[in-house]
Amino acid sequence: MVNHPFYLLLATALTFTVTAPQTIASGVDDLSFSPTPEETLISLRFPQAGDRGTTQSSGGGGTRGGSCFTQANTNLRIVAPSQDTFTATANPSLFVYVPANRGVQGEFVLVDGAGELIHSQTVAVPEGETILAIAVPTDIALEPGGEYAWAFAVNCTIDNQVVGSAVEAGLVRRELSVEVTEEIEETNEPLSKANLYANQGIWQDTLMIVASLSEQREELVELLGSVGLDQFSDVPIIFVGADEAGDVPLPN
């Protein structure tokens, strides 16, 4: 499993001066995924892979000194079936839920398997609840087989005090077989491509494709519902890091 040593760091370093953690534990045994024949998708439901484990990151975020959010018992959430997920692409989008808030500043950070900070950026956050889909920049290519950790933090000022919240998660760029890669590359229909990624347990790429298809709302609802994320079905999604034409960066 990928270790996330900078959860408390981000929960307290609310000026967003982030120091990279020293290590990310090796091994991703509990991320292994081998779909069985009966799990072949008929519709856009993400196959189950046993008990993936619910963690702090998928269930909420760390806070300090109050809440930046306007509703009680709400917090940042990683939009994923578990804290650790797979991608098959060099520049995936990573999804985080931000509740309605009092006006916050956001910061996204990404570290590699050696614990080196490889990217940090300030992210504009609307005051209404939203899901931010933050793309890994094209000048940073995730390495095949590489382990990464990422985090998103927000802060705000309440009664002249800076308070904030943070969530973090693990990410592995998975190498697909030649046969699966060729099938994906030869598929032009986005939902069919999403099905292929889902059958391989590749959450980030599956969600990235489906979320970009505004006309395919039913499929997004079905996908989120299949992993117990129904509560996010009606939340607007804002893509961060689209190209100059405004297009959503999609997997190949």
C-alpha positions, 0 to 999 in steps of 0.5 A: 500500500502507498503510504501518505506521510504528509496528511498531518503536514498539510492539515497544519501547514495552512500557508501552503509552504509544503515540504515533501515527505521523506519516504513513500512505503513500497508495495501496493499489494492491496491495490492489486486487481484481477477482474474475473470473467463474471465482472465483465462490465455490461454497464458502467459499474466499477468492479468490486475488488474485495475490501479496499478499506475506507480511510481518513482520506476517502471519508473526510479531512483534517481540520484545525481551529474550526471549519471553513465549510458552511454546513455542519459535518461536511469536509473535503473528500477524495472522490474514489472508492478507496484512498489508493487508486490506479491510473494508466495515463501519464497525466490523469485528473484527480477528483476531490469534493469541496463542500460549500464554504466561506471562501477558501484558498486551495493548494494541490501537491504531488510527490513521487515514490522517493518522497520528492515534491514534483508539483504544487499549485494554487487552485481557485475554489468556488464557494458553492459545493463542487468536485474539482478534477485537477489534472497532472500538468503535461510537463510532468509525466507519471512513470509506468509502475510509479507510486505517487501521493497527492494532497489537496488542502484549503484554508480560510480566515475565521475571527482573524484565525487561519483555519483549514482542512486537508485530504491526501491519497495514493496513486499508482500508474499501472502498466496494462498488457499490450493486448488491453492497451491496443484495445483501448487505443483502437476504441473510439467510443468514449464509454466503451473506452471507459468500460475497458479501463473499469474492467482493469480496475483503473478508477481515475481514467474511468471517472475522467472519461465519464465525467467529461461527457456532460450528456452521459449523466446517467452513466456518471450516476451509475458509475459513482453509485457502483462504488457507494459515491451516490452523494456526489452524483449531482455535484457540479464538476470543474476541470482544472488544467484543461488546455487553452481550447477548454477541452478536458484532458482525456486518456488515450 
